[in-house]
């Protein structure tokens, strides 16, 4: 088998990533989730299904006092995550483990994290088209891990009062909230993401609290582009473009 070629993506100066040339290109989902998640009191964070490490790196850059744990089923993706942490000078602040998040023996101690985050597969297994490539398929659909599996692992790792932040598809929002509440993660914040103001949402950003009281705050939608097709001011801020020449 030919060795996978590696390519570089740069989100902005100081956030550079290696990726397999035949893997996913760098998308917006993890970037938006990193901007949505976090808090000033986060000291330990976990990334469930960390892949090549984009979310892990961005959260560590956003939360300079935090240390990270990431778990990834695919060994080649976990290795790439470690390389991306090294590329961004963050190896000393993270532990990346190759393993199955459904297996508690592969996870750290229960209740150890202030923040757990996930950019999980969006589609149920067998729900339609799936990528023939195993790596793409595992990232796209729930052949190895369901939405409930993600929520159960997040609830296990979150301390009491800790947060679980996730990005997902709007058509599965009811299922997401049911899985969260069943696992003891009370939905607390919700933000819809749409291409332009007035469009139907294409993504949802949600946050739950371990043992939280009922009460959901629905934030204003995040529009990625204006009516003319230009990037919105908020998207430019998320991508640090206002700081670039």
N, C-alpha and C positions, 0 to 999 in steps of 0.2 A: 504494500500500500504506500502511495506517495505521501511524503510528509506534508502536513498542512502548512500553507504559507501564512505568515503573520503580516498584518497590516496595522498602521497606526490611525487612530482617530483622535482629534483634539477638540474637546468641547470649548475650552477657552485656555489662555495661558495658565499653566499650572495644573491642568486636568487633562492628562494625555493617557490614551489607552491602547494597548495591543489587543487585537482580535484575530481570530482565525479567518483567513480570507474566504473560506467557504461557510463561515458561520454568519450569525446575524450582524448586520451593521448596527451602529449605535443609534438607538431610538430615543424618543422623548420620555417614555414612560418612567424610567428610573430617575431621570433628571427632575421631572415634576414631583415624583414621590419624595425625593430627597429635599426639595424645596418645601414641601408640605409637612413633612415629619420633623420630629426632634423637639428639643426644648432646652432651656438653659441648665436644667438639673440632670441631664443625661450623662452618666458616667460609664455605663456599660450598655452596649447595643448589640443586637443579633440580627443577621441578615439570613433569612430562610430561603434556600435555593439561590445562593449568591451568584451563580454563574461566573462570568468573567470579572465580576467585582466592581462594576460601575457604581451601583448603589452603595456598596461598602465604602468605596473611596470617597464618594461625594458626602456621605454622612460624616465620615471622619474629618473631612475638610471643614464641614459646617460646624462640627462639635469638637473643638480642639482639645478638650479635656477628656474625651471619651476614648474607651478601648472597645474593639469590635471582635465579635465571633461570627464566623460565617460557616455554613454547612452547604455542601453541594454534592449531589449524587454522582455526577460525571467527573471522573478523575482528571480528564484533560481540561475541563472548564475550571476546576478547582486550582489546577496548576497555573492556568492563565490568570486567575484571580490573584494568586500570590505574586506573579510577575507584575501585575498592574499596581499592586500595593507597593512593591519595590520601586517601580518606575516613578511613583508619586511620593516616594520617601516616607511610606507609612507602614512598612513591614513590622516595625517594632511595636505598633499599636494594635495589631490584629492577629488572631489565630484563625486559620482556615482549615476546616476538617472535611475530608472526603467521607461521605456517609449518607444514610437515609434518615431524613428528619422524622419519619414515622417510628423509628427505633429509638426509644428513650436512652438506651445504653450508649448511643452515639452523641447524645446531647450533654451539655454542662448541667450543673445542678439546677434543680427547679427554683424558680423565683429569683434568679440571679440578675435579671436585666431590667433596666429602666425603660428601654425601648426595643421592641421587636418590629422588624419591617420585612415586607415581602412584595415582590413583583412576580406573582405565581402564573402558572399556565392559565389561560383565559377560558378554554373550551373543554367541556366534558369529553372524555374518551368516547370515540365512536359517533360524535355529533355531526360529522361531515368531513370535509377535506382535511387531510393531515399530511404534513410534510413527509416525504419518503425518507429523508435523512434522519437518522435516529436522534441526533443532537437537536435538530430543529423541532422534530416532533415532540420530544420530551419537554422542550421549553414552551411549545404551543398548546398542547392538550394534556389532560390529566391522566395519562397512561401510567404514571408512576406515583402520583400524589394528588389527592383531591383537595378541593377548597376546605372541606371539613378537616382534613389532615393538617393543613396549614394552620387553621385556627386553633386546633388542639395543641399543636407544637408551640404556637405563640402563647397560648394561655399557660402552658407548662413552664415556659421560660420567663414570662413576665412576673415581676414582683407585684405585690398587692398595690394597686394604684398605678402600675406601669402602663405604658401605652403600646398598642399594636397599630401600625400604620400599613396600609395596603393600597395598591392600585388595581383596578379591575374593570370589567365591562359593565355598562349600566344595565343591560338586560339581565344580569345576574345579581343585581343589588339586593333583592329580597332574599335570595339564597345566601348571599354573603352575610347579611345582618342576622339571619336565622342561625347560621353556623357560629357566628361570633357570640351571640347571646347564649346559645346552647353550651358553649365552652366557657362561659363566665366572663366574656369580654363585652362590656356594654358599649354600643355605638354612641360616640360623643360628638364627632365632627364629620361633616360630609361636604365635599366640594365636587361639582360637576365640571368636566373639561369639554369644551366645544371648539370647533374650528373657528367660527366667528360668532359674535353675539346674535342670538336668535336661532342658531343651528341646534339641532338635537345633540345631546352630549355623546361623545365617543368614548370617554373614560370617566371613571369615578375615583376620587381619592377619599379614603375613609380612615377614621381613627377610632379605636375602641379603648376602653380602660378596664383593666383587670379589677373586678369588683366594683366598678363604677355605678353611680346612681343613674336611673333613667333620666333622659334629657338630651336631645340631639340638637346641635347647632348646625344649621345649613348655611354655609358660606356663599357669598356671591360666586356665580360661575366664573371660571377662568377661560377667557377667549384667547386663542393663540394668535389670531390674525384679525386685522380690522377689515372693514368692508371692501377696501381696495386691494386686499391680499398682502399687505405689509405686516410684519411681525408686530404684535401688540407691545405696548410699553412694558407690561408685566413679563411677557416672554423674554424680551430683551434683558430685563433686569435679572431674571432667573439664569440666563446664559451669560451674564456679566458683560453684555455687549456695550453697556453705557460706559464701561471702563476701558474699552479697547479703542485704539486710534482709528 
